[in-house]
Amino acid sequence: MIFKYKATSIKYYDKRYDAPLMVRFSMRNHSRDGKILNVPLFMADRLDGLLEKWG
């Protein structure tokens, strides 16, 4: 398994649980990078809609 992201906690979670999709809240624009869905903090209340679109 190849990890494209640097965050150790995300690597550990993916390795342990093999989640099909992981959500990260940050200041970045919303995007999907492989298994990671980046959600801007101001869009946290719209997570359900984003999961339908990107998940």
PDB file of N, H, CA, C and O in Angstrom:
ATOM      1  N   MET A   1       0.836  -1.164   0.000  1.00  0.00           N
ATOM      2  CA  MET A   1       0.000   0.000   0.000  1.00  0.00           C
ATOM      3  C   MET A   1       0.891   1.239   0.000  1.00  0.00           C
ATOM      4  O   MET A   1       1.804   1.345   0.819  1.00  0.00           O
ATOM      5  N   ILE A   2       0.636   2.166  -0.901  1.00  0.00           N
ATOM      6  H   ILE A   2      -0.105   2.081  -1.567  1.00  0.00           H
ATOM      7  CA  ILE A   2       1.437   3.379  -1.018  1.00  0.00           C
ATOM      8  C   ILE A   2       0.651   4.543  -0.441  1.00  0.00           C
ATOM      9  O   ILE A   2      -0.515   4.742  -0.782  1.00  0.00           O
ATOM     10  N   PHE A   3       1.292   5.318   0.438  1.00  0.00           N
ATOM     11  H   PHE A   3       2.240   5.156   0.715  1.00  0.00           H
ATOM     12  CA  PHE A   3       0.653   6.482   1.041  1.00  0.00           C
ATOM     13  C   PHE A   3       1.150   7.742   0.362  1.00  0.00           C
ATOM     14  O   PHE A   3       2.358   7.946   0.236  1.00  0.00           O
ATOM     15  N   LYS A   4       0.229   8.590  -0.079  1.00  0.00           N
ATOM     16  H   LYS A   4      -0.752   8.425   0.022  1.00  0.00           H
ATOM     17  CA  LYS A   4       0.579   9.838  -0.731  1.00  0.00           C
ATOM     18  C   LYS A   4       0.545  11.006   0.250  1.00  0.00           C
ATOM     19  O   LYS A   4       0.898  12.123  -0.127  1.00  0.00           O
ATOM     20  N   TYR A   5       0.140  10.785   1.474  1.00  0.00           N
ATOM     21  H   TYR A   5      -0.146   9.878   1.781  1.00  0.00           H
ATOM     22  CA  TYR A   5      -0.023  11.863   2.425  1.00  0.00           C
ATOM     23  C   TYR A   5       0.970  11.706   3.561  1.00  0.00           C
ATOM     24  O   TYR A   5       1.427  10.601   3.855  1.00  0.00           O
ATOM     25  N   LYS A   6       1.301  12.828   4.199  1.00  0.00           N
ATOM     26  H   LYS A   6       0.930  13.725   3.961  1.00  0.00           H
ATOM     27  CA  LYS A   6       2.360  12.857   5.205  1.00  0.00           C
ATOM     28  C   LYS A   6       1.863  12.620   6.626  1.00  0.00           C
ATOM     29  O   LYS A   6       2.628  12.151   7.469  1.00  0.00           O
ATOM     30  N   ALA A   7       0.612  12.929   6.910  1.00  0.00           N
ATOM     31  H   ALA A   7      -0.009  13.310   6.225  1.00  0.00           H
ATOM     32  CA  ALA A   7       0.101  12.859   8.277  1.00  0.00           C
ATOM     33  C   ALA A   7       0.154  11.427   8.802  1.00  0.00           C
ATOM     34  O   ALA A   7      -0.458  10.520   8.239  1.00  0.00           O
ATOM     35  N   THR A   8       0.888  11.248   9.879  1.00  0.00           N
ATOM     36  H   THR A   8       1.385  11.985  10.337  1.00  0.00           H
ATOM     37  CA  THR A   8       1.078   9.916  10.450  1.00  0.00           C
ATOM     38  C   THR A   8      -0.232   9.323  10.944  1.00  0.00           C
ATOM     39  O   THR A   8      -0.467   8.127  10.770  1.00  0.00           O
ATOM     40  N   SER A   9      -1.091  10.133  11.557  1.00  0.00           N
ATOM     41  H   SER A   9      -0.900  11.105  11.699  1.00  0.00           H
ATOM     42  CA  SER A   9      -2.338   9.599  12.088  1.00  0.00           C
ATOM     43  C   SER A   9      -3.247   9.084  10.973  1.00  0.00           C
ATOM     44  O   SER A   9      -3.941   8.085  11.156  1.00  0.00           O
ATOM     45  N   ILE A  10      -3.249   9.749   9.835  1.00  0.00           N
ATOM     46  H   ILE A  10      -2.684  10.562   9.687  1.00  0.00           H
ATOM     47  CA  ILE A  10      -4.064   9.286   8.708  1.00  0.00           C
ATOM     48  C   ILE A  10      -3.506   7.980   8.160  1.00  0.00           C
ATOM     49  O   ILE A  10      -4.267   7.068   7.839  1.00  0.00           O
ATOM     50  N   LYS A  11      -2.210   7.883   8.054  1.00  0.00           N
ATOM     51  H   LYS A  11      -1.591   8.624   8.315  1.00  0.00           H
ATOM     52  CA  LYS A  11      -1.585   6.631   7.600  1.00  0.00           C
ATOM     53  C   LYS A  11      -1.942   5.487   8.531  1.00  0.00           C
ATOM     54  O   LYS A  11      -2.307   4.399   8.085  1.00  0.00           O
ATOM     55  N   TYR A  12      -1.834   5.743   9.829  1.00  0.00           N
ATOM     56  H   TYR A  12      -1.538   6.627  10.191  1.00  0.00           H
ATOM     57  CA  TYR A  12      -2.135   4.707  10.814  1.00  0.00           C
ATOM     58  C   TYR A  12      -3.589   4.276  10.717  1.00  0.00           C
ATOM     59  O   TYR A  12      -3.875   3.078  10.714  1.00  0.00           O
ATOM     60  N   TYR A  13      -4.508   5.221  10.637  1.00  0.00           N
ATOM     61  H   TYR A  13      -4.276   6.194  10.640  1.00  0.00           H
ATOM     62  CA  TYR A  13      -5.927   4.906  10.543  1.00  0.00           C
ATOM     63  C   TYR A  13      -6.225   4.082   9.295  1.00  0.00           C
ATOM     64  O   TYR A  13      -6.948   3.088   9.359  1.00  0.00           O
ATOM     65  N   ASP A  14      -5.667   4.496   8.165  1.00  0.00           N
ATOM     66  H   ASP A  14      -5.080   5.304   8.113  1.00  0.00           H
ATOM     67  CA  ASP A  14      -5.900   3.780   6.908  1.00  0.00           C
ATOM     68  C   ASP A  14      -5.339   2.367   6.974  1.00  0.00           C
ATOM     69  O   ASP A  14      -5.973   1.416   6.518  1.00  0.00           O
ATOM     70  N   LYS A  15      -4.158   2.240   7.539  1.00  0.00           N
ATOM     71  H   LYS A  15      -3.643   3.013   7.909  1.00  0.00           H
ATOM     72  CA  LYS A  15      -3.541   0.919   7.627  1.00  0.00           C
ATOM     73  C   LYS A  15      -4.323  -0.006   8.549  1.00  0.00           C
ATOM     74  O   LYS A  15      -4.467  -1.195   8.267  1.00  0.00           O
ATOM     75  N   ARG A  16      -4.825   0.536   9.643  1.00  0.00           N
ATOM     76  H   ARG A  16      -4.709   1.503   9.873  1.00  0.00           H
ATOM     77  CA  ARG A  16      -5.521  -0.289  10.627  1.00  0.00           C
ATOM     78  C   ARG A  16      -6.948  -0.644  10.201  1.00  0.00           C
ATOM     79  O   ARG A  16      -7.376  -1.786  10.373  1.00  0.00           O
ATOM     80  N   TYR A  17      -7.684   0.316   9.650  1.00  0.00           N
ATOM     81  H   TYR A  17      -7.336   1.243   9.511  1.00  0.00           H
ATOM     82  CA  TYR A  17      -9.103   0.106   9.365  1.00  0.00           C
ATOM     83  C   TYR A  17      -9.430  -0.042   7.886  1.00  0.00           C
ATOM     84  O   TYR A  17     -10.535  -0.467   7.549  1.00  0.00           O
ATOM     85  N   ASP A  18      -8.516   0.290   7.003  1.00  0.00           N
ATOM     86  H   ASP A  18      -7.618   0.635   7.276  1.00  0.00           H
ATOM     87  CA  ASP A  18      -8.719   0.199   5.559  1.00  0.00           C
ATOM     88  C   ASP A  18     -10.054   0.837   5.143  1.00  0.00           C
ATOM     89  O   ASP A  18     -10.875   0.214   4.472  1.00  0.00           O
ATOM     90  N   ALA A  19     -10.242   2.078   5.556  1.00  0.00           N
ATOM     91  H   ALA A  19      -9.574   2.584   6.102  1.00  0.00           H
ATOM     92  CA  ALA A  19     -11.477   2.810   5.271  1.00  0.00           C
ATOM     93  C   ALA A  19     -11.580   3.119   3.782  1.00  0.00           C
ATOM     94  O   ALA A  19     -10.575   3.469   3.163  1.00  0.00           O
ATOM     95  N   PRO A  20     -12.764   3.000   3.194  1.00  0.00           N
ATOM     96  CA  PRO A  20     -12.918   3.318   1.774  1.00  0.00           C
ATOM     97  C   PRO A  20     -12.811   4.818   1.498  1.00  0.00           C
ATOM     98  O   PRO A  20     -12.443   5.222   0.394  1.00  0.00           O
ATOM     99  N   LEU A  21     -13.134   5.652   2.506  1.00  0.00           N
ATOM    100  H   LEU A  21     -13.433   5.324   3.402  1.00  0.00           H
ATOM    101  CA  LEU A  21     -13.066   7.094   2.359  1.00  0.00           C
ATOM    102  C   LEU A  21     -12.734   7.701   3.712  1.00  0.00           C
ATOM    103  O   LEU A  21     -13.301   7.310   4.732  1.00  0.00           O
ATOM    104  N   MET A  22     -11.815   8.655   3.719  1.00  0.00           N
ATOM    105  H   MET A  22     -11.354   8.973   2.891  1.00  0.00           H
ATOM    106  CA  MET A  22     -11.451   9.356   4.948  1.00  0.00           C
ATOM    107  C   MET A  22     -11.727  10.836   4.733  1.00  0.00           C
ATOM    108  O   MET A  22     -11.429  11.378   3.668  1.00  0.00           O
ATOM    109  N   VAL A  23     -12.294  11.489   5.736  1.00  0.00           N
ATOM    110  H   VAL A  23     -12.536  11.049   6.601  1.00  0.00           H
ATOM    111  CA  VAL A  23     -12.647  12.900   5.648  1.00  0.00           C
ATOM    112  C   VAL A  23     -11.689  13.702   6.514  1.00  0.00           C
ATOM    113  O   VAL A  23     -11.443  13.360   7.671  1.00  0.00           O
ATOM    114  N   ARG A  24     -11.146  14.784   5.935  1.00  0.00           N
ATOM    115  H   ARG A  24     -11.345  15.062   4.996  1.00  0.00           H
ATOM    116  CA  ARG A  24     -10.249  15.675   6.675  1.00  0.00           C
ATOM    117  C   ARG A  24     -10.821  17.082   6.586  1.00  0.00           C
ATOM    118  O   ARG A  24     -11.073  17.592   5.494  1.00  0.00           O
ATOM    119  N   PHE A  25     -11.024  17.708   7.748  1.00  0.00           N
ATOM    120  H   PHE A  25     -10.819  17.294   8.635  1.00  0.00           H
ATOM    121  CA  PHE A  25     -11.479  19.092   7.796  1.00  0.00           C
ATOM    122  C   PHE A  25     -10.253  19.988   7.877  1.00  0.00           C
ATOM    123  O   PHE A  25      -9.378  19.785   8.719  1.00  0.00           O
ATOM    124  N   SER A  26     -10.197  20.980   6.995  1.00  0.00           N
ATOM    125  H   SER A  26     -10.908  21.144   6.311  1.00  0.00           H
ATOM    126  CA  SER A  26      -9.042  21.870   6.963  1.00  0.00           C
ATOM    127  C   SER A  26      -9.446  23.202   6.353  1.00  0.00           C
ATOM    128  O   SER A  26     -10.617  23.423   6.044  1.00  0.00           O
ATOM    129  N   MET A  27      -8.478  24.085   6.183  1.00  0.00           N
ATOM    130  H   MET A  27      -7.526  23.906   6.434  1.00  0.00           H
ATOM    131  CA  MET A  27      -8.719  25.384   5.562  1.00  0.00           C
ATOM    132  C   MET A  27      -8.601  25.306   4.037  1.00  0.00           C
ATOM    133  O   MET A  27      -8.856  26.296   3.351  1.00  0.00           O
ATOM    134  N   ARG A  28      -8.227  24.167   3.510  1.00  0.00           N
ATOM    135  H   ARG A  28      -8.020  23.363   4.067  1.00  0.00           H
ATOM    136  CA  ARG A  28      -8.067  23.990   2.061  1.00  0.00           C
ATOM    137  C   ARG A  28      -9.419  23.939   1.360  1.00  0.00           C
ATOM    138  O   ARG A  28     -10.451  23.727   1.997  1.00  0.00           O
ATOM    139  N   ASN A  29      -9.406  24.133   0.061  1.00  0.00           N
ATOM    140  H   ASN A  29      -8.568  24.306  -0.457  1.00  0.00           H
ATOM    141  CA  ASN A  29     -10.621  23.980  -0.739  1.00  0.00           C
ATOM    142  C   ASN A  29     -11.053  22.519  -0.743  1.00  0.00           C
ATOM    143  O   ASN A  29     -10.243  21.622  -0.514  1.00  0.00           O
ATOM    144  N   HIS A  30     -12.338  22.291  -1.006  1.00  0.00           N
ATOM    145  H   HIS A  30     -12.996  23.020  -1.193  1.00  0.00           H
ATOM    146  CA  HIS A  30     -12.789  20.900  -1.025  1.00  0.00           C
ATOM    147  C   HIS A  30     -12.237  20.199  -2.268  1.00  0.00           C
ATOM    148  O   HIS A  30     -12.225  20.744  -3.371  1.00  0.00           O
ATOM    149  N   SER A  31     -11.791  18.986  -2.042  1.00  0.00           N
ATOM    150  H   SER A  31     -11.801  18.542  -1.145  1.00  0.00           H
ATOM    151  CA  SER A  31     -11.241  18.168  -3.122  1.00  0.00           C
ATOM    152  C   SER A  31     -11.172  16.732  -2.634  1.00  0.00           C
ATOM    153  O   SER A  31     -11.370  16.444  -1.454  1.00  0.00           O
ATOM    154  N   ARG A  32     -10.892  15.858  -3.553  1.00  0.00           N
ATOM    155  H   ARG A  32     -10.731  16.093  -4.512  1.00  0.00           H
ATOM    156  CA  ARG A  32     -10.688  14.457  -3.194  1.00  0.00           C
ATOM    157  C   ARG A  32      -9.354  14.018  -3.762  1.00  0.00           C
ATOM    158  O   ARG A  32      -9.089  14.172  -4.954  1.00  0.00           O
ATOM    159  N   ASP A  33      -8.527  13.475  -2.905  1.00  0.00           N
ATOM    160  H   ASP A  33      -8.742  13.350  -1.936  1.00  0.00           H
ATOM    161  CA  ASP A  33      -7.210  13.000  -3.294  1.00  0.00           C
ATOM    162  C   ASP A  33      -7.126  11.529  -2.902  1.00  0.00           C
ATOM    163  O   ASP A  33      -6.748  11.193  -1.780  1.00  0.00           O
ATOM    164  N   GLY A  34      -7.479  10.670  -3.831  1.00  0.00           N
ATOM    165  H   GLY A  34      -7.785  10.942  -4.743  1.00  0.00           H
ATOM    166  CA  GLY A  34      -7.492   9.242  -3.521  1.00  0.00           C
ATOM    167  C   GLY A  34      -8.601   8.923  -2.541  1.00  0.00           C
ATOM    168  O   GLY A  34      -9.777   9.115  -2.850  1.00  0.00           O
ATOM    169  N   LYS A  35      -8.244   8.441  -1.372  1.00  0.00           N
ATOM    170  H   LYS A  35      -7.289   8.285  -1.122  1.00  0.00           H
ATOM    171  CA  LYS A  35      -9.219   8.069  -0.353  1.00  0.00           C
ATOM    172  C   LYS A  35      -9.557   9.213   0.597  1.00  0.00           C
ATOM    173  O   LYS A  35     -10.406   9.052   1.474  1.00  0.00           O
ATOM    174  N   ILE A  36      -8.904  10.368   0.437  1.00  0.00           N
ATOM    175  H   ILE A  36      -8.214  10.498  -0.275  1.00  0.00           H
ATOM    176  CA  ILE A  36      -9.099  11.479   1.365  1.00  0.00           C
ATOM    177  C   ILE A  36      -9.991  12.541   0.739  1.00  0.00           C
ATOM    178  O   ILE A  36      -9.728  13.028  -0.361  1.00  0.00           O
ATOM    179  N   LEU A  37     -11.045  12.888   1.457  1.00  0.00           N
ATOM    180  H   LEU A  37     -11.258  12.493   2.351  1.00  0.00           H
ATOM    181  CA  LEU A  37     -11.932  13.973   1.063  1.00  0.00           C
ATOM    182  C   LEU A  37     -11.595  15.171   1.936  1.00  0.00           C
ATOM    183  O   LEU A  37     -11.813  15.137   3.147  1.00  0.00           O
ATOM    184  N   ASN A  38     -11.065  16.232   1.333  1.00  0.00           N
ATOM    185  H   ASN A  38     -10.888  16.260   0.349  1.00  0.00           H
ATOM    186  CA  ASN A  38     -10.756  17.465   2.057  1.00  0.00           C
ATOM    187  C   ASN A  38     -11.995  18.343   2.084  1.00  0.00           C
ATOM    188  O   ASN A  38     -12.546  18.684   1.037  1.00  0.00           O
ATOM    189  N   VAL A  39     -12.433  18.706   3.284  1.00  0.00           N
ATOM    190  H   VAL A  39     -11.985  18.429   4.134  1.00  0.00           H
ATOM    191  CA  VAL A  39     -13.612  19.527   3.457  1.00  0.00           C
ATOM    192  C   VAL A  39     -13.205  20.807   4.179  1.00  0.00           C
ATOM    193  O   VAL A  39     -12.655  20.739   5.278  1.00  0.00           O
ATOM    194  N   PRO A  40     -13.464  21.978   3.582  1.00  0.00           N
ATOM    195  CA  PRO A  40     -13.155  23.228   4.280  1.00  0.00           C
ATOM    196  C   PRO A  40     -14.017  23.356   5.535  1.00  0.00           C
ATOM    197  O   PRO A  40     -15.148  22.871   5.571  1.00  0.00           O
ATOM    198  N   LEU A  41     -13.481  24.004   6.550  1.00  0.00           N
ATOM    199  H   LEU A  41     -12.563  24.398   6.521  1.00  0.00           H
ATOM    200  CA  LEU A  41     -14.202  24.138   7.816  1.00  0.00           C
ATOM    201  C   LEU A  41     -15.554  24.819   7.643  1.00  0.00           C
ATOM    202  O   LEU A  41     -16.521  24.454   8.312  1.00  0.00           O
ATOM    203  N   PHE A  42     -15.632  25.814   6.744  1.00  0.00           N
ATOM    204  H   PHE A  42     -14.847  26.111   6.201  1.00  0.00           H
ATOM    205  CA  PHE A  42     -16.899  26.528   6.583  1.00  0.00           C
ATOM    206  C   PHE A  42     -17.970  25.668   5.922  1.00  0.00           C
ATOM    207  O   PHE A  42     -19.141  26.048   5.919  1.00  0.00           O
ATOM    208  N   MET A  43     -17.594  24.514   5.360  1.00  0.00           N
ATOM    209  H   MET A  43     -16.642  24.206   5.362  1.00  0.00           H
ATOM    210  CA  MET A  43     -18.565  23.616   4.731  1.00  0.00           C
ATOM    211  C   MET A  43     -18.848  22.374   5.569  1.00  0.00           C
ATOM    212  O   MET A  43     -19.443  21.417   5.073  1.00  0.00           O
ATOM    213  N   ALA A  44     -18.436  22.380   6.816  1.00  0.00           N
ATOM    214  H   ALA A  44     -17.953  23.158   7.218  1.00  0.00           H
ATOM    215  CA  ALA A  44     -18.626  21.209   7.674  1.00  0.00           C
ATOM    216  C   ALA A  44     -20.102  20.846   7.833  1.00  0.00           C
ATOM    217  O   ALA A  44     -20.445  19.670   7.959  1.00  0.00           O
ATOM    218  N   ASP A  45     -20.968  21.851   7.826  1.00  0.00           N
ATOM    219  H   ASP A  45     -20.689  22.806   7.724  1.00  0.00           H
ATOM    220  CA  ASP A  45     -22.398  21.570   7.980  1.00  0.00           C
ATOM    221  C   ASP A  45     -23.015  20.953   6.729  1.00  0.00           C
ATOM    222  O   ASP A  45     -24.158  20.496   6.767  1.00  0.00           O
ATOM    223  N   ARG A  46     -22.281  20.932   5.630  1.00  0.00           N
ATOM    224  H   ARG A  46     -21.353  21.303   5.598  1.00  0.00           H
ATOM    225  CA  ARG A  46     -22.767  20.349   4.372  1.00  0.00           C
ATOM    226  C   ARG A  46     -22.125  18.996   4.078  1.00  0.00           C
ATOM    227  O   ARG A  46     -22.103  18.559   2.927  1.00  0.00           O
ATOM    228  N   LEU A  47     -21.619  18.347   5.080  1.00  0.00           N
ATOM    229  H   LEU A  47     -21.637  18.702   6.015  1.00  0.00           H
ATOM    230  CA  LEU A  47     -20.889  17.091   4.889  1.00  0.00           C
ATOM    231  C   LEU A  47     -21.750  16.018   4.223  1.00  0.00           C
ATOM    232  O   LEU A  47     -21.265  15.283   3.363  1.00  0.00           O
ATOM    233  N   ASP A  48     -23.014  15.923   4.610  1.00  0.00           N
ATOM    234  H   ASP A  48     -23.408  16.520   5.309  1.00  0.00           H
ATOM    235  CA  ASP A  48     -23.890  14.906   4.005  1.00  0.00           C
ATOM    236  C   ASP A  48     -23.957  15.042   2.484  1.00  0.00           C
ATOM    237  O   ASP A  48     -23.832  14.050   1.767  1.00  0.00           O
ATOM    238  N   GLY A  49     -24.150  16.249   1.998  1.00  0.00           N
ATOM    239  H   GLY A  49     -24.251  17.055   2.581  1.00  0.00           H
ATOM    240  CA  GLY A  49     -24.207  16.479   0.559  1.00  0.00           C
ATOM    241  C   GLY A  49     -22.889  16.186  -0.130  1.00  0.00           C
ATOM    242  O   GLY A  49     -22.863  15.647  -1.236  1.00  0.00           O
ATOM    243  N   LEU A  50     -21.794  16.542   0.525  1.00  0.00           N
ATOM    244  H   LEU A  50     -21.815  16.981   1.424  1.00  0.00           H
ATOM    245  CA  LEU A  50     -20.473  16.278  -0.060  1.00  0.00           C
ATOM    246  C   LEU A  50     -20.192  14.786  -0.144  1.00  0.00           C
ATOM    247  O   LEU A  50     -19.595  14.314  -1.112  1.00  0.00           O
ATOM    248  N   LEU A  51     -20.624  14.045   0.872  1.00  0.00           N
ATOM    249  H   LEU A  51     -21.109  14.428   1.658  1.00  0.00           H
ATOM    250  CA  LEU A  51     -20.405  12.596   0.843  1.00  0.00           C
ATOM    251  C   LEU A  51     -21.212  11.935  -0.271  1.00  0.00           C
ATOM    252  O   LEU A  51     -20.756  10.968  -0.882  1.00  0.00           O
ATOM    253  N   GLU A  52     -22.392  12.449  -0.532  1.00  0.00           N
ATOM    254  H   GLU A  52     -22.762  13.235  -0.036  1.00  0.00           H
ATOM    255  CA  GLU A  52     -23.188  11.911  -1.641  1.00  0.00           C
ATOM    256  C   GLU A  52     -22.504  12.181  -2.968  1.00  0.00           C
ATOM    257  O   GLU A  52     -22.497  11.326  -3.853  1.00  0.00           O
ATOM    258  N   LYS A  53     -21.924  13.377  -3.112  1.00  0.00           N
ATOM    259  H   LYS A  53     -21.930  14.072  -2.393  1.00  0.00           H
ATOM    260  CA  LYS A  53     -21.282  13.766  -4.364  1.00  0.00           C
ATOM    261  C   LYS A  53     -19.929  13.064  -4.553  1.00  0.00           C
ATOM    262  O   LYS A  53     -19.659  12.519  -5.624  1.00  0.00           O
ATOM    263  N   TRP A  54     -19.085  13.077  -3.520  1.00  0.00           N
ATOM    264  H   TRP A  54     -19.305  13.519  -2.650  1.00  0.00           H
ATOM    265  CA  TRP A  54     -17.705  12.601  -3.644  1.00  0.00           C
ATOM    266  C   TRP A  54     -17.520  11.179  -3.132  1.00  0.00           C
ATOM    267  O   TRP A  54     -16.551  10.518  -3.506  1.00  0.00           O
ATOM    268  N   GLY A  55     -18.406  10.699  -2.303  1.00  0.00           N
ATOM    269  H   GLY A  55     -19.194  11.235  -1.999  1.00  0.00           H
ATOM    270  CA  GLY A  55     -18.232   9.395  -1.679  1.00  0.00           C
ATOM    271  C   GLY A  55     -18.633   8.316  -2.565  1.00  0.00           C
ATOM    272  O   GLY A  55     -18.549   7.147  -2.191  1.00  0.00           O
TER     273      GLY A  55
END
